[in-house]
């Protein structure tokens, strides 16, 4: 009878350790899934913001080109006039 009680206590302790290990593994899997979902959501947000930023730069570049084009053409004309006058 004593051997049976000792065996039962050892086995009970062993099974509780195994259950504890499985519980820890499950918690780690859950935490990993949460972190992965958070990373995916963050990547989507970053990609969306990069797209907005790229479009903003493209629009700004187009506006600057429209504004500077007459200035550059006027500057080029004045340089041509100066070259023609110096001849």
Secondary structure, 3 states (H helix, E strand, C coil): CHHHHHHHHHHHHHHHHHHHHHHHHHHHHHHHHHHHHHHHHHHHHHHHHHHHHHHHHHHHHHHHHHHHHHHHHHHHHHHHHHHHHHC
